[in-house]
Amino acid sequence: MMLRYYVKPSGQYMGAASVPPGEDPENVFNPLRDAGYIEVPEPGQSAAWFWDFSTQTWFLPDAALMDIERTWRDVELSEWVWLRDRHRDQREIGTETSLDSAQFTELLTYLQQLRDWPQSEAFPKASERPQAPQFLEQFGGDQ
C-alpha cells in the first residue's frame, strides 16, 4: 500500500490517501487530489504542520510550537508537584523529609521557572527549556 500526502492550498497538512498495490496512482479515485489538494512529501506528525512551498520543507507555526511547549510545561509541573507537597507534609508532621533544604529550594526554583517559561524571551524554543535539578532523577515516578 502506498500513501500519498496532501496539503490545503494554504500549506496546512490535510491528510493521506492510499493507493492499492499494483494500481496506477493517477487512475485511482483519490478524494484529496480530486478535491484540489496538493501532493507533498511525507509530512510532519499532525495537522498542525504546514508545508512551505518556497523552501519545500515542513514547519510548525509559532502557535503550534507554543502549544507544544505549554503542554510540556504543564506535564512537567504536574510530575513534580507531589514531591513539593510530600516535603511540606513531612515537615508539617515533624517526620524526616525526603529532601534536604537545598534540594527543596532547588525544586521550588524549578517549579517557578516552569511557571515563568511561557513569558520567557526564549519561549517556545525547546532547547531553552528550564532544566530540572539532577537530584530529581532519583524520584522519577516515586509517588
N, C-alpha and C positions, 0 to 999 in steps of 0.2 A: 504494500500500500504506500503510495507516495502522497505527501501532503504539499499543498501549495498555500502560501501565506499571503494575506491581503490586508491592505490599509485603506482607510477612507481617503478621499482626495486631500483632506487636511493633514494626513500622515498618521492619524491615530490608528493603532492596531485594531483590526476588525475581527479577524479570525482565520481559520484554516479550512480548506476544502480538500477532500481526499479524492485521489484518482486510483481506481482499481488496477491491480497488476495487469499488465499487458494492454491496457487501454491507452488510446491516444489522448493526452490531456486536453487537446484542443477540441476534441469531439465529444467529450463527456460533459453532461449538464453540470454547470458549476454556478450555484446561485450567487456567490460572491462576485465572480468575474462578470457574470451576466448582469449583475446589478450595477456595474461600473466601478467596482473597487479595483485597486491597483495591486498587482502581484509584486512581492518583495522577497528578499532572502529570509531565512528563518528568523523569527522575531525574538524580542525580549520575552519576559515571563507572563505578562498580563496586558490588559487593555490600557494600562497606564503608560505603556511605551509608545513612542512616536517614531516615525521614520523621517529622517532628514533627507529630502530628495537631493539637495545640493551636495551634501557630503557622502551620501549613500550609506549612512550609519543609523543605528538605533540610538535613541536617547530618552531619558526620563525628564519631563519638565520639572521645574523647580517645585511646583505644588506637590507633585508625586514624591519627590525627594524629601520634602518637608514632612509629608505624611509618614513615610518610612522611618524617618528619624524620630518623630514624635512617638510612633509605636514602639520603636526600640527603647526609647527613654522610659515609656510607661511600663514596659515589661521589666526593664532593669530596676526601676524603683520598686515595683511590686515584689521582685525577687529578694530584696534586702530589707524591707520594712520590718519583717518578722524578727530579724536579728536585733534591730534597734529596740523593738518592743520587748523582746526577751531580756535584753540587758537592763532596760528600765525596770521591768518587773522583778528581776533578780535583785537589783539594787534596792528596790522598794521593800521587798520582804526580808532583806538582810542576808541573803544567801550569796555564796561565791558566784561571781559573774563570769560569763563565758569570754568576755572581752576585758582587756585592761583599759585604763582610762585613755591612753594614747590611741588604742585601736578604736575605741568608741568615738573619739573626736575625729579620727580619720573617716569612720563610717558616716558620721553626721555631715562632714565636709563633702564627701562623695555624694550623698543624697541631695545636698543643696546644689552641688554642681549639676546634677541631673535635672533638678527643677529649673535651673537657670539656663540649661542648654539651648532651648528654643530662642532665647533672647541674645545668645552669643553672636558675635560678628562672624564666627566660623561656621555657624549653623547654615545649612544642613550637611556639611562635609563630614562623612563618616570617619575619615582619618583624623578628625579633630575632636572626636567624642571624648567626654570625660573618662579618665582611666580609673578603673576600680582598684582599691588598695590590694596589694599582693596577699595579705592575710585572709582575704575573703575566699580564696581558693579552698581553704580548709573547711569552710562552712557550706560549700556548694550543695544546695538541696537538703541540708541537715536541719529540718524544721522540727 
